[in-house]
Amino acid sequence: MRTVVPTVVDALTADPRPDTTLTIAGIGNAPDTRLSWRQVNEGARRMATVLARQGIGPGTRVGLIGDTTAGMITALQAVWLRGAAFTILALPGRTGRQAYLAHLAAILADARPGLVIADFDAADLRAGFPGAVTLSAVAAQAATAPMAEPVRPGPDDLAVLQYTSGSTSSPRGVPVTHGNLTANLDAIEAAIGAEALGPETVWLSWLPLYHDMGLIGFLALPMTRGCSLVLQSPLAFALRPATWLERLSRHRATSTGAPNFAYALMAQLLEAGCAADLSTVRYMFSGGEPIDAAMMERFTTAAAPRGLDPGAVIAAYGLAESTLAVSFSPIGGGVQVDEVDRESLERDGRARQAAPGRPSRSLVRLGRAVRGTHIRILKENGDPAGPGTVGHIEVRGPSVVAGYWGEAPRPTPWLRTGDLGYLADGGELVVCGRAKDVLFAAGRNVYPQDVEAAAAGVPGVRAGGAAAFGIPAGLGDRLAVGDRLVVAVEARAGDEAGLRRAVALAVASQTGMAPADVVTVRFGRLPKTSSGKLRRAETRRRYLAGELTETQTPLVDGSVR
């Protein structure tokens, strides 16, 4: 007999704090939708009755597809109240609809949901999901349905089938159990402090719910703790990023967060004079992609006159396979940086403090592991790496899933994350980059984010619009050894030849590695995941296939024409 532990269902069925609300921000001139959490919970219990009629219960899964709406939040609560699990699926972008449908069809074939609830009207999308029911139809039935008694799952029951972002490979299903979810939510609360989740707090997010940071960190956490929450559509942010600053000001938000690229956009807006009142923000998380220390300093400098305490920024590390959170930097300390000798890091894999005048690399400290999670660093041969020695990052703990969906469980509790990094003094984690993305040349390991930061600093290159990757030197030079560096940048119209020269010079001078090729593409042309991470492997594939720009042809004998 399994030991029953509290789950999100216990939190959803508890009486919510009075006066705590869910607000869905209107897009454009549309008004906000504001409900008390009690109203949301009651609506979910009625919707759970409708789902029961559809055969949804323990052991079943539901696919949810739609924008961030009150109806979508009600639906996911209803799935949990039935003891079932859900997968939230991304909405299509403005282009590439057929590729999107093929991608979603592959996920649905793998997830095998018993029901798909869709919140969209496009006929071609409905055709791509035969048998799907509309959210509006389910909501209409729920309006007159009685409230269901909740089905309480056990810790080993599936809560969320989360699909990875696919930044380095095809998406894989990550089966997050109720035990995983509860452990991670409790660990996050312990790390940031109960005061961050108090009755007077207001959490705000525009992050997509089909991404773990948006779903776990900025919905499940404040929702199960009864905090007031403001959710904004990711589409609204994409169309007009300044809405994030406007909403933070309007709703007097205390907690928010985003990946690094969003802070780069905010820095530009604030430097351009965008009005904002950030004086109420006490917790501002940066995670989901590598954190650029110089860029975050630029952001906090621009945000300080608007009332933001630089100490409010929290550097975080996490992954879907660990439900979400692995580590947080100390609360109130702001972004802390290791300034390490670049040559020692790249040639020897050692993080030694940089001497004055020596080329260095700024690496953000991501704090210690959250409660219950353990981190270790292993060398290539499997031996433990000492403090300050770069190796493969592995994690274990109650938040870490047992394996991927449809695959055998891992033979060991340790999960290899695919990232390279080291443990600094005090056990704080520092991530250097993805193992698959590291370039090797002239006896050095060069990390692509260093190249991308140098390229993004060139005037005319879009913030977050640079991708660096390597191609084997043998493709064009049979005598060369290692990787040839290619840099692709999203650029404004203008002197493209001059911009390419400027990027090549900046990269060579700041990283010591000269690009073999610099490619300029239109805004939005670089492939990214749903959470905004660069898909370097896909960028490389398109480059080699001659598909990255309209004028490319496939790579032949080492040259793209």
C-alpha positions in Angstrom: 0.0 0.0 0.0 1.4 3.4 -1.1 2.0 6.2 1.4 -0.2 9.1 0.6 1.4 12.5 0.6 -0.2 15.9 0.0 -0.5 16.8 -3.7 -1.6 19.8 -5.7 -5.1 18.4 -5.4 -5.0 18.9 -1.7 -4.0 22.5 -2.3 -6.8 23.0 -4.9 -9.4 21.7 -2.6 -8.3 23.7 0.4 -10.2 26.9 1.1 -8.3 29.7 -0.7 -7.1 32.8 1.0 -9.8 35.5 1.0 -9.4 38.2 -1.6 -6.7 36.4 -3.6 -7.4 36.4 -7.3 -6.4 35.2 -10.8 -6.2 38.0 -13.4 -5.9 37.3 -17.1 -4.5 40.4 -18.8 -6.4 41.6 -21.8 -4.6 41.8 -25.2 -4.5 45.2 -26.7 -7.5 47.2 -25.6 -9.4 44.1 -24.3 -10.3 44.3 -20.6 -8.8 42.1 -18.0 -10.6 39.0 -16.7 -10.5 38.8 -12.9 -11.7 35.9 -10.8 -11.3 34.9 -7.2 -9.4 31.6 -6.8 -12.6 30.3 -5.1 -14.5 31.0 -8.4 -11.8 29.2 -10.4 -11.8 26.2 -8.0 -15.6 25.9 -8.2 -15.6 26.1 -11.9 -12.9 23.4 -12.1 -15.0 21.1 -9.9 -17.9 21.5 -12.3 -15.7 20.9 -15.3 -14.3 17.8 -13.6 -17.9 16.4 -13.7 -18.0 16.9 -17.5 -14.5 15.3 -17.8 -15.8 12.3 -15.8 -18.5 11.8 -18.4 -15.8 11.7 -21.1 -14.1 8.9 -19.3 -11.3 11.0 -17.8 -10.0 9.7 -14.5 -6.9 8.1 -12.9 -4.5 6.7 -15.4 -5.8 8.9 -18.3 -4.2 11.9 -19.9 -5.6 15.1 -21.5 -4.1 17.3 -24.1 -4.7 21.0 -23.6 -4.1 23.5 -26.4 -4.9 27.2 -26.3 -3.7 30.6 -25.1 -3.4 31.7 -21.5 -7.0 32.2 -20.4 -9.1 31.7 -17.3 -10.8 28.8 -19.1 -7.4 27.1 -19.7 -6.5 27.4 -16.0 -9.9 26.0 -15.0 -9.4 23.1 -17.4 -6.0 22.1 -16.1 -7.3 22.2 -12.5 -10.3 20.0 -13.6 -7.9 17.4 -15.0 -6.0 17.3 -11.7 -9.3 17.1 -9.7 -10.1 14.0 -11.8 -6.9 12.3 -10.8 -5.7 12.5 -14.4 -2.6 14.2 -16.0 -2.3 16.8 -18.8 0.1 17.9 -21.5 -0.1 21.5 -22.5 0.5 22.0 -26.2 1.9 25.1 -27.9 -0.2 27.3 -30.2 1.1 27.9 -33.7 3.3 30.8 -34.6 2.5 33.2 -37.4 4.4 31.1 -40.0 5.1 27.4 -40.6 1.7 26.1 -39.8 2.1 22.8 -41.6 5.4 22.1 -39.7 3.7 23.0 -36.5 0.8 20.6 -37.1 3.3 17.8 -37.9 5.2 18.6 -34.7 2.1 18.5 -32.6 0.8 15.4 -34.2 4.1 13.6 -33.3 3.7 14.7 -29.6 0.1 13.5 -29.6 1.1 10.2 -31.1 3.7 9.8 -28.3 1.5 11.1 -25.4 -1.6 9.2 -26.5 -4.1 11.4 -24.6 -7.6 10.1 -24.0 -9.0 13.6 -24.8 -7.8 16.8 -26.4 -9.4 20.1 -25.4 -8.7 22.9 -27.9 -9.3 26.6 -27.4 -9.1 27.8 -31.0 -11.4 28.5 -34.0 -9.2 28.0 -37.0 -10.7 25.3 -39.3 -7.3 23.9 -40.4 -6.2 23.5 -36.8 -9.4 21.7 -35.9 -8.7 19.4 -38.9 -5.3 18.6 -37.4 -6.9 17.3 -34.2 -9.7 14.9 -35.1 -11.9 14.1 -32.1 -10.8 17.2 -30.2 -13.5 19.0 -28.2 -13.6 22.7 -27.8 -13.0 24.4 -24.5 -16.1 26.5 -25.0 -18.2 23.4 -25.4 -16.8 21.9 -22.2 -17.2 25.2 -20.3 -20.9 25.4 -21.5 -21.6 21.9 -20.1 -19.8 22.7 -16.9 -21.9 25.8 -16.3 -24.9 23.6 -15.2 -23.0 20.6 -13.9 -22.8 19.7 -10.2 -19.4 20.0 -8.5 -17.4 16.8 -8.5 -15.8 15.2 -5.6 -12.0 15.4 -6.1 -10.1 12.2 -6.9 -6.9 12.3 -4.8 -3.9 10.9 -6.6 -0.9 9.2 -5.0 2.7 10.4 -5.2 3.5 7.9 -8.0 0.6 9.0 -10.2 1.3 11.1 -13.2 0.6 14.8 -12.9 2.1 16.4 -16.0 3.5 14.9 -19.2 5.9 17.8 -20.0 7.6 17.8 -23.4 11.2 19.2 -23.5 11.8 22.3 -25.5 13.9 20.6 -28.2 16.8 23.1 -28.2 19.3 20.3 -28.9 17.1 17.4 -30.0 13.5 16.3 -30.8 11.1 16.9 -27.8 10.8 14.0 -25.4 8.1 13.4 -22.9 9.0 14.0 -19.2 6.6 12.2 -16.9 6.3 14.4 -13.8 4.5 12.6 -11.0 2.6 14.2 -8.1 5.5 13.3 -5.8 8.0 15.0 -8.2 5.8 18.1 -8.4 5.1 18.4 -4.7 8.8 18.0 -3.9 9.8 20.7 -6.3 7.2 23.2 -5.2 8.1 22.7 -1.6 11.8 23.0 -2.4 11.2 26.3 -4.3 9.2 27.7 -1.4 12.0 26.7 1.1 14.6 28.4 -1.2 12.8 31.7 -1.7 11.1 32.0 1.7 7.5 31.8 2.7 7.3 35.6 2.6 7.6 35.5 -1.2 4.3 33.6 -1.2 2.4 35.6 1.5 -1.2 36.9 1.2 0.0 40.4 0.1 2.1 39.1 -2.8 1.2 39.5 -6.5 2.9 37.2 -9.0 3.0 38.1 -12.7 4.0 36.1 -15.7 3.8 36.1 -19.5 5.6 32.8 -19.9 3.9 30.1 -21.9 2.1 27.4 -19.9 3.6 24.7 -22.2 7.0 25.5 -20.8 8.1 24.3 -17.4 9.1 27.7 -16.0 5.7 29.1 -16.9 3.6 26.1 -15.8 5.4 25.1 -12.6 7.1 28.3 -11.4 4.6 30.9 -12.4 1.3 29.0 -12.2 1.4 25.8 -10.0 3.5 27.5 -7.3 1.5 30.7 -6.7 -1.8 28.8 -7.5 -1.2 26.1 -4.8 0.0 28.7 -2.3 -3.1 30.9 -2.8 -1.2 34.0 -4.1 -2.8 36.6 -6.3 -1.6 35.9 -9.9 -1.6 38.0 -13.0 -1.1 36.1 -16.3 -0.4 37.6 -19.6 -0.6 35.9 -23.0 2.9 35.1 -24.4 1.5 36.5 -27.7 0.9 39.9 -26.1 4.5 40.0 -24.9 5.9 38.9 -28.3 3.9 41.5 -30.1 4.8 44.3 -27.7 7.5 43.4 -25.0 6.9 46.7 -23.2 3.6 45.3 -21.9 5.6 43.3 -19.3 6.9 46.5 -17.8 3.5 48.1 -18.0 1.8 45.2 -16.2 4.4 45.1 -13.5 3.7 48.7 -12.8 -0.1 48.5 -13.1 -0.5 45.5 -10.9 2.2 46.4 -8.3 3.7 42.9 -8.8 6.1 41.5 -6.3 7.4 38.5 -8.2 8.1 37.9 -11.9 10.7 36.2 -14.1 11.8 35.3 -17.6 14.7 33.9 -19.7 17.8 36.0 -20.4 16.6 37.3 -23.8 13.6 39.1 -22.3 15.9 41.1 -19.9 17.9 42.1 -22.9 14.8 43.5 -24.5 13.8 45.3 -21.3 17.2 46.9 -21.0 16.8 48.4 -24.4 13.3 49.6 -23.6 14.4 51.2 -20.3 17.4 52.8 -21.9 15.1 54.3 -24.5 13.0 55.9 -21.8 10.2 53.4 -21.4 8.2 54.4 -18.2 7.9 51.8 -15.5 7.5 51.6 -11.7 9.4 48.5 -10.5 9.6 49.5 -6.8 7.3 46.7 -5.7 9.2 43.9 -7.4 11.1 41.9 -4.7 11.8 38.6 -6.6 12.8 38.7 -10.3 13.9 35.3 -11.5 16.3 34.8 -14.5 16.4 31.2 -15.8 15.5 29.0 -18.7 18.6 29.8 -20.7 22.3 30.9 -20.0 22.5 34.2 -18.1 24.7 36.9 -19.6 26.3 38.7 -16.7 27.1 41.9 -18.6 23.6 42.1 -20.0 22.0 41.6 -16.6 24.1 44.3 -15.2 23.0 46.5 -18.0 19.4 45.7 -17.2 19.7 46.3 -13.5 21.5 49.6 -14.1 18.6 50.8 -16.4 15.9 49.5 -14.0 17.4 51.0 -10.8 16.0 54.5 -11.5 12.6 52.9 -11.9 12.8 51.6 -8.4 14.2 48.1 -8.9 16.6 46.8 -6.2 19.4 45.0 -8.1 19.4 42.5 -5.2 15.9 41.4 -6.3 17.3 39.5 -9.3 17.6 35.7 -8.6 19.7 33.6 -11.0 18.2 30.2 -11.4 19.0 26.8 -12.9 16.5 24.2 -13.8 15.3 21.6 -16.3 12.1 19.8 -17.1 13.6 16.5 -16.0 13.9 17.9 -12.5 10.3 19.2 -12.7 11.7 22.7 -12.7 14.1 24.1 -10.1 17.6 22.7 -9.4 19.3 25.7 -7.8 18.7 29.4 -6.9 21.3 32.1 -6.1 21.0 33.5 -2.6 17.8 35.6 -2.1 18.6 39.3 -1.9 22.2 39.0 -3.2 21.5 39.8 -6.9 23.6 38.5 -9.7 27.0 37.2 -8.4 29.8 36.6 -11.0 33.0 34.5 -11.1 35.6 36.4 -13.2 37.7 33.5 -14.4 40.8 33.2 -16.6 39.6 32.5 -20.1 42.6 30.5 -21.2 42.6 28.3 -18.1 38.9 27.6 -18.5 39.1 26.8 -22.2 42.4 24.9 -22.3 42.5 23.2 -18.9 38.9 23.2 -17.8 39.8 25.0 -14.6 38.0 28.0 -13.3 40.8 30.2 -11.9 40.4 33.8 -10.9 41.5 36.1 -13.6 44.5 38.2 -13.0 44.3 41.9 -13.9 44.9 42.5 -17.6 44.3 38.8 -18.5 41.5 37.8 -20.9 38.6 36.6 -18.7 35.1 35.2 -18.8 32.3 36.3 -16.5 30.2 33.4 -15.3 27.0 33.8 -13.2 26.7 31.8 -10.0 23.5 29.9 -9.9 23.5 29.1 -6.1 23.2 25.9 -4.2 20.9 23.0 -4.9 17.3 23.4 -3.6 16.2 21.2 -0.7 16.4 17.5 -1.5 18.3 17.9 -4.7 22.0 17.0 -5.0 24.4 18.1 -7.7 27.7 16.5 -8.7 30.3 17.2 -11.4 32.0 14.4 -13.2 35.0 14.3 -15.5 34.8 12.7 -18.9 36.1 9.5 -17.5 33.4 9.4 -14.8 35.7 10.5 -11.9 34.4 13.3 -9.6 35.7 16.7 -10.6 37.2 18.8 -7.8 36.0 22.3 -6.9 36.5 24.7 -9.8 37.0 21.9 -12.3 34.6 21.8 -15.3 32.8 18.6 -15.9 29.4 17.1 -16.7 26.6 18.3 -14.4 24.4 15.5 -12.9 21.5 15.9 -10.4 19.4 13.6 -8.3 16.6 14.0 -5.8 12.8 13.6 -5.3 12.0 16.2 -8.0 14.0 14.3 -10.7 11.9 12.0 -12.9 12.7 8.4 -13.2 13.1 8.4 -17.0 11.6 9.6 -20.2 8.1 8.7 -21.3 7.9 5.4 -23.0 11.5 4.5 -22.1 12.9 2.2 -19.4 13.8 4.0 -16.1 17.4 5.1 -15.7 19.6 2.5 -14.1 20.9 5.2 -11.7 19.2 7.9 -9.7 21.7 10.4 -11.2 20.5 12.4 -14.2 23.1 13.8 -16.6 21.8 17.2 -17.6 23.8 17.7 -20.8 25.4 20.9 -19.3 29.0 21.5 -18.4 29.9 23.4 -15.3 31.7 23.4 -12.0 31.0 23.8 -8.3 32.5 27.0 -6.8 33.3 27.6 -3.2 30.4 27.0 -0.9 29.0 24.5 -3.4 27.4 27.1 -5.7 26.8 25.9 -9.2 28.3 27.6 -12.3 27.2 26.5 -15.7 29.6 27.0 -18.6 27.5 25.7 -21.5 25.8 22.8 -23.3 28.2 19.9 -23.9 26.8 19.4 -27.4 27.4 23.1 -28.3 31.0 23.5 -27.2 33.4 24.3 -30.1 36.9 22.8 -30.1 39.8 24.6 -31.9 43.5 25.1 -31.3 43.3 23.0 -28.1 40.6 25.2 -26.6 36.9 24.6 -25.7 35.1 27.8 -26.8 31.6 28.3 -25.5 29.0 29.6 -28.0 27.3 32.0 -25.6 30.6 33.9 -25.4 30.6 34.3 -29.1 27.0 35.2 -29.2 27.4 37.9 -26.5 30.2 39.5 -28.5 28.2 39.5 -31.7 25.0 40.8 -30.0 27.0 43.8 -28.7 27.6 45.0 -32.3 25.2 47.9 -33.2 22.6 46.7 -35.7 22.4 43.1 -34.3 19.1 42.4 -32.6 19.2 41.6 -28.8 19.2 37.8 -28.4 19.6 37.5 -32.2 22.9 35.8 -32.5 23.7 32.0 -32.8 27.2 30.5 -32.9 28.0 27.0 -33.9 30.8 24.9 -35.3 31.3 22.9 -38.4 34.1 20.4 -38.9 37.2 22.0 -40.3 37.6 19.1 -42.8 34.5 20.3 -44.7 36.7 22.9 -46.4 40.3 22.5 -45.3 41.7 19.0 -45.1 44.7 20.2 -43.1 42.7 22.1 -40.5 42.0 20.5 -37.1 39.0 21.3 -34.8 35.9 23.3 -35.6 35.3 26.3 -37.9 33.2 28.9 -36.2 30.1 30.2 -37.9 28.0 33.1 -36.5 24.5 33.9 -37.7 22.9 37.2 -36.6 19.5 38.8 -37.0 20.2 42.2 -38.4 18.4 45.4 -39.3 18.4 46.3 -43.0 21.5 48.3 -44.0 25.1 47.7 -44.7 25.2 43.9 -44.3 28.8 43.5 -45.5 29.9 46.1 -43.0 27.9 44.5 -40.2 29.5 41.1 -41.0 32.9 42.6 -40.8 32.1 44.3 -37.5 30.7 41.1 -36.0 33.8 39.1 -37.1 36.1 41.7 -35.5 34.1 41.8 -32.3 34.1 38.0 -32.0 37.8 37.6 -32.8 38.9 40.4 -30.4 36.7 39.2 -27.5 37.0 35.5 -27.8 40.2 35.0 -29.6 38.5 32.8 -32.3 37.9 34.3 -35.7 34.7 33.3 -37.5 35.1 31.4 -40.7 31.7 32.8 -41.8 29.2 35.4 -40.6 25.7 35.2 -41.9 23.0 37.9 -41.6 19.3 36.9 -41.5 16.0 38.8 -41.1 14.5 39.4 -37.7 12.8 36.2 -36.4 14.7 34.0 -38.8 16.9 32.2 -36.3 15.1 29.0 -35.0 14.2 29.1 -31.4 12.2 26.9 -29.0 8.8 27.9 -27.5 10.6 29.5 -24.5 12.9 31.6 -26.7 16.1 29.4 -26.5 18.3 29.4 -29.6 18.2 26.1 -31.4 21.8 26.0 -32.4 21.7 22.5 -33.8 18.8 23.4 -36.1 20.6 26.6 -37.1 23.6 24.6 -38.0 21.5 22.1 -40.0 19.8 24.9 -42.0 23.2 26.5 -42.6 24.7 23.3 -44.0 21.6 22.7 -46.0 21.6 26.2 -47.5 18.3 27.0 -45.9 19.3 29.7 -43.4 19.0 32.6 -45.8 17.1 33.1 -49.1 20.4 33.3 -51.0 22.2 30.3 -49.6 22.9 27.0 -51.4 24.0 23.8 -49.7 27.5 23.6 -48.3 29.9 22.1 -50.9 33.6 21.6 -50.2 33.5 23.9 -47.3 31.9 27.0 -48.8 28.3 28.3 -48.7 27.3 30.2 -51.8 
